[in-house]
Amino acid sequence: MGLAAFDDFFSGHARRYLLAAIELALSEDGPDLTSLAVFSPQDILRARIVAKEDSLVAGLPIVPLVLSALGALAACDLDFPVDEGARVDRGTVVCRLTGPAVAVLKSERVMLNFISHLSGIANLTARYVAALSGTNTRLLDTRKTLPGLRYPEKYAVTVGGGVNHRTNLADMLMLKDNHIDRAGGIPQAMAALRKAYENSMEIMPPVEIECRSLEEVVQAVAENPARIMFDNMDPPTMRRARALVPQGIETEASGGVDLDSIAAVAASGTDFVSVGRITHSAPAADFSMQLESIPRA
């Protein structure tokens, strides 16, 4: 991945959301009254962030952003012995930091929370991607993310080899069961979407239609959407559904997919499989910060 991939992902509004999350995290901690009492402004600390388990590493470029938010980046020396997105062994030093003691200690938990959480998502994503090895099915994330952390979490999915689905409700229009039932069916729901955009200066985003049955798949194909979702179908039904969809329309499997079932889902031939648990249930990776005091000059 590397820094370039991080900067490419976190541009524009994605970067604004990331910086807002960092500011909120620092604000939640409040002033570090303990460190302010024990350390003087002249005290310097040397620290290193260490992987406590074998892991992918996601979130290292957040370290200077946290220090910058504290106004301490210029007073700090940073070194990253490994690249962002690298797979490291337990005991690997992933960052070295020297700077004002109060700033280092104030930022410690925020840095570790981001790196541990994002690296954990990358690790779980990589396990699902590995389970799809040998197939043409790609892993999608969902909007099942922690509030305020949508973009960092979806970035971590890319570190693990997954593909981002829509980051917000406007990226792709999705006709779900509630829309279809309210409109009276898939044709009526599509007609409502087209009507909403026909007199608008906006270009209608691509449409995905969620289907619960083979009958709905047939109806969806007639509307020629960008993608058709097979919602909570078992693998045999999914294979029959996939056979109904012509080339040019993408297919996605969704609903209850886990590591035990994903290979069978992929065998149906779907283009994508979406898994919410890679973001909402990923265990944090174990990283720690080890500190060493430097005497005052």
C-alpha positions as CSV (number, residue, x, y, z in Angstrom):
1,M,0.0,0.0,0.0
2,G,2.4,2.7,1.2
3,L,1.9,6.4,2.0
4,A,0.8,7.3,-1.6
5,A,-2.2,4.9,-1.3
6,F,-3.1,6.4,2.0
7,D,-2.9,10.0,0.7
8,D,-4.9,9.0,-2.4
9,F,-7.6,7.5,-0.3
10,F,-7.7,10.3,2.2
11,S,-8.2,13.2,-0.1
12,G,-11.1,15.7,-0.2
13,H,-14.0,15.0,2.1
14,A,-12.4,11.6,3.2
15,R,-9.5,13.5,4.7
16,R,-11.8,16.0,6.4
17,Y,-13.6,13.1,8.1
18,L,-10.4,11.5,9.2
19,L,-9.1,14.8,10.7
20,A,-12.4,15.3,12.5
21,A,-12.2,11.8,14.0
22,I,-8.6,12.6,15.2
23,E,-9.7,15.9,16.8
24,L,-12.7,14.2,18.5
25,A,-10.5,11.4,19.8
26,L,-8.0,13.9,21.3
27,S,-10.9,16.0,22.7
28,E,-12.5,12.9,24.3
29,D,-9.3,12.3,26.3
30,G,-9.3,15.9,27.7
31,P,-6.0,17.4,29.1
32,D,-3.4,14.9,30.3
33,L,-3.3,16.3,33.8
34,T,-1.1,13.5,35.1
35,S,1.7,14.1,32.5
36,L,1.4,17.8,32.8
37,A,2.1,17.5,36.6
38,V,5.0,15.0,36.2
39,F,6.8,16.2,33.1
40,S,8.1,19.7,32.3
41,P,7.8,21.3,28.8
42,Q,11.5,20.6,28.3
43,D,11.2,16.8,29.0
44,I,11.7,14.6,25.9
45,L,10.6,11.0,25.4
46,R,11.7,8.5,22.9
47,A,9.0,5.9,22.0
48,R,8.5,3.0,19.7
49,I,5.3,1.4,18.5
50,V,5.7,-2.4,18.4
51,A,3.5,-5.1,17.0
52,K,2.6,-7.6,19.7
53,E,1.4,-10.2,17.2
54,D,1.9,-11.0,13.5
55,S,-0.2,-8.5,11.6
56,L,-0.8,-6.3,8.7
57,V,-0.1,-2.7,9.6
58,A,-2.7,0.0,8.8
59,G,-2.8,3.5,10.0
60,L,0.8,4.5,10.4
61,P,0.3,7.8,8.5
62,I,-2.2,8.8,11.2
63,V,0.7,9.2,13.7
64,P,1.9,12.5,12.2
65,L,-1.7,13.7,11.8
66,V,-2.3,13.2,15.5
67,L,0.9,15.1,16.4
68,S,0.0,17.8,14.0
69,A,-3.4,18.2,15.6
70,L,-1.6,18.7,18.9
71,G,0.7,21.3,17.4
72,A,3.7,19.1,18.2
73,L,4.7,17.6,14.9
74,A,7.5,20.1,14.2
75,A,9.1,19.3,17.6
76,C,9.1,15.6,16.9
77,D,11.3,13.2,15.0
78,L,9.5,10.3,13.3
79,D,10.8,7.1,11.6
80,F,8.8,4.3,10.1
81,P,10.9,1.2,9.7
82,V,8.1,-0.6,7.8
83,D,5.8,0.5,5.0
84,E,2.1,1.2,5.5
85,G,0.2,-2.0,4.6
86,A,3.2,-4.3,5.3
87,R,2.7,-7.7,7.0
88,V,5.0,-7.8,10.1
89,D,6.0,-10.4,12.7
90,R,5.4,-10.1,16.4
91,G,8.0,-7.8,17.9
92,T,8.5,-5.7,14.9
93,V,9.0,-1.9,15.5
94,V,6.7,-0.1,13.1
95,C,7.3,3.5,14.3
96,R,10.0,5.4,16.3
97,L,9.1,8.7,17.8
98,T,11.1,11.3,19.7
99,G,9.4,14.4,21.0
100,P,8.1,16.4,23.9
101,A,7.0,14.1,26.7
102,V,3.6,15.6,27.2
103,A,2.7,15.5,23.5
104,V,3.9,11.9,23.2
105,L,1.9,10.7,26.2
106,K,-1.2,12.7,25.2
107,S,-1.1,11.1,21.7
108,E,-0.2,7.6,22.7
109,R,-3.6,6.0,23.1
110,V,-5.2,7.8,20.1
111,M,-2.4,6.6,17.9
112,L,-2.6,3.1,19.2
113,N,-6.4,3.0,19.0
114,F,-6.4,3.9,15.3
115,I,-3.5,1.6,14.4
116,S,-4.9,-1.4,16.4
117,H,-8.4,-1.0,15.1
118,L,-7.5,-0.4,11.4
119,S,-4.9,-3.2,11.4
120,G,-7.5,-5.6,12.9
121,I,-9.9,-4.8,10.1
122,A,-7.1,-5.3,7.5
123,N,-6.3,-8.7,9.1
124,L,-9.8,-10.0,9.0
125,T,-10.4,-8.7,5.5
126,A,-7.3,-10.5,4.4
127,R,-8.6,-13.8,5.8
128,Y,-11.8,-13.4,3.7
129,V,-9.9,-12.5,0.6
130,A,-7.7,-15.6,1.1
131,A,-10.9,-17.7,1.3
132,L,-11.9,-16.3,-2.1
133,S,-8.5,-17.3,-3.7
134,G,-8.9,-19.1,-7.0
135,T,-12.3,-17.5,-7.7
136,N,-13.3,-14.4,-9.6
137,T,-15.4,-13.1,-6.7
138,R,-14.3,-10.0,-5.0
139,L,-14.9,-9.0,-1.4
140,L,-17.0,-5.9,-0.7
141,D,-17.4,-4.0,2.6
142,T,-20.6,-2.4,3.7
143,R,-21.8,0.6,5.6
144,K,-21.8,-1.4,8.9
145,T,-19.1,0.8,10.3
146,L,-18.6,2.7,13.6
147,P,-20.1,6.2,13.4
148,G,-17.5,8.7,12.5
149,L,-15.0,6.1,11.3
150,R,-16.5,5.1,8.0
151,Y,-13.6,6.3,5.9
152,P,-10.7,5.0,8.1
153,E,-12.5,1.6,8.3
154,K,-13.1,1.4,4.6
155,Y,-9.5,2.3,4.0
156,A,-8.4,-0.6,6.2
157,V,-10.5,-2.9,4.1
158,T,-8.4,-1.9,1.1
159,V,-5.2,-2.6,3.0
160,G,-6.5,-6.2,3.5
161,G,-7.3,-6.6,-0.2
162,G,-11.0,-5.9,-0.1
163,V,-13.0,-3.6,-2.3
164,N,-15.0,-0.6,-1.1
165,H,-18.8,-0.6,-1.7
166,R,-20.6,2.7,-1.5
167,T,-19.2,5.0,1.2
168,N,-22.5,6.9,1.5
169,L,-26.1,6.7,0.4
170,A,-25.5,8.8,-2.7
171,D,-22.6,6.8,-4.2
172,M,-25.0,4.2,-5.5
173,L,-28.8,4.1,-5.4
174,M,-29.9,0.9,-3.8
175,L,-33.4,-0.4,-4.0
176,K,-34.0,-2.5,-0.9
177,D,-37.0,-4.5,0.2
178,N,-38.5,-1.5,2.0
179,H,-38.3,0.7,-1.1
180,I,-39.6,-2.1,-3.4
181,D,-42.5,-3.0,-1.1
182,R,-43.5,0.7,-0.7
183,A,-43.5,1.3,-4.4
184,G,-45.4,-1.8,-5.2
185,G,-42.7,-3.8,-6.9
186,I,-39.3,-3.4,-8.7
187,P,-40.7,-1.8,-11.9
188,Q,-42.5,0.8,-9.9
189,A,-39.5,1.5,-7.7
190,M,-37.3,2.0,-10.7
191,A,-39.9,4.3,-12.3
192,A,-39.9,6.4,-9.1
193,L,-36.1,6.7,-9.3
194,R,-36.1,7.7,-13.0
195,K,-38.9,10.2,-12.4
196,A,-36.9,11.8,-9.5
197,Y,-33.9,12.4,-11.8
198,E,-35.6,13.2,-15.2
199,N,-36.1,16.9,-14.4
200,S,-32.9,17.2,-12.4
201,M,-29.6,18.5,-13.5
202,E,-28.0,15.7,-11.6
203,I,-26.9,12.5,-13.3
204,M,-28.6,9.5,-11.8
205,P,-26.0,7.4,-9.9
206,P,-25.7,3.7,-10.8
207,V,-28.5,1.5,-9.3
208,E,-28.3,-1.7,-7.4
209,I,-31.5,-3.8,-6.9
210,E,-31.8,-6.1,-3.9
211,C,-33.6,-9.3,-4.8
212,R,-35.2,-11.9,-2.4
213,S,-36.4,-14.4,-5.0
214,L,-35.8,-15.7,-8.5
215,E,-38.9,-13.8,-9.6
216,E,-37.5,-10.5,-8.4
217,V,-34.2,-11.3,-10.2
218,V,-36.1,-11.6,-13.4
219,Q,-37.9,-8.3,-12.8
220,A,-34.6,-6.6,-11.9
221,V,-32.8,-7.9,-15.0
222,A,-35.6,-6.2,-17.1
223,E,-34.7,-2.9,-15.5
224,N,-31.0,-3.2,-16.5
225,P,-29.4,-1.9,-13.3
226,A,-25.7,-1.7,-12.7
227,R,-25.8,-4.5,-10.1
228,I,-28.2,-7.1,-8.7
229,M,-27.9,-8.3,-5.1
230,F,-28.9,-11.8,-4.1
231,D,-30.2,-11.2,-0.6
232,N,-29.9,-14.1,1.9
233,M,-30.2,-16.8,-0.8
234,D,-28.7,-20.2,-0.3
235,P,-25.9,-21.3,-2.7
236,P,-28.2,-23.5,-4.9
237,T,-30.7,-20.7,-5.3
238,M,-27.9,-18.2,-5.9
239,R,-26.5,-20.3,-8.7
240,R,-29.9,-20.3,-10.4
241,A,-30.2,-16.6,-9.9
242,R,-26.7,-15.9,-11.3
243,A,-27.7,-17.9,-14.5
244,L,-30.6,-15.4,-15.0
245,V,-28.4,-12.3,-15.1
246,P,-26.8,-11.5,-18.4
247,Q,-23.3,-10.1,-19.0
248,G,-23.1,-6.4,-18.3
249,I,-25.0,-6.5,-15.0
250,E,-22.8,-7.1,-11.9
251,T,-24.0,-9.5,-9.2
252,E,-23.5,-9.4,-5.5
253,A,-24.2,-11.9,-2.8
254,S,-25.1,-10.6,0.7
255,G,-26.5,-11.8,4.0
256,G,-25.0,-14.0,6.7
257,V,-21.8,-14.7,4.9
258,D,-18.9,-15.9,7.1
259,L,-15.5,-17.6,6.6
260,D,-17.2,-21.0,6.6
261,S,-19.7,-20.2,3.9
262,I,-17.9,-17.7,1.6
263,A,-16.3,-20.3,-0.6
264,A,-19.7,-21.9,-1.4
265,V,-21.1,-18.4,-2.1
266,A,-18.2,-17.6,-4.5
267,A,-18.8,-21.0,-6.3
268,S,-22.2,-19.6,-7.5
269,G,-20.2,-17.2,-9.8
270,T,-21.2,-13.9,-8.3
271,D,-19.0,-10.9,-9.0
272,F,-19.0,-9.7,-5.4
273,V,-19.8,-10.9,-2.0
274,S,-20.4,-8.3,0.8
275,V,-19.5,-9.0,4.4
276,G,-20.4,-6.6,7.2
277,R,-18.4,-8.4,9.8
278,I,-15.0,-7.3,8.3
279,T,-15.7,-3.9,9.8
280,H,-18.2,-4.3,12.6
281,S,-16.7,-7.4,14.2
282,A,-13.0,-7.3,13.4
283,P,-10.9,-7.9,16.6
284,A,-8.3,-5.2,17.2
285,A,-4.7,-6.1,16.4
286,D,-2.3,-5.8,19.3
287,F,0.2,-2.9,19.2
288,S,1.8,-1.1,22.1
289,M,4.0,1.9,22.6
290,Q,7.2,1.4,24.6
291,L,8.7,4.6,26.2
292,E,12.2,5.6,27.1
293,S,12.9,8.9,29.0
294,I,15.7,11.2,27.8
295,P,17.3,13.3,30.5
296,R,17.0,17.1,30.1
297,A,20.1,18.8,28.7
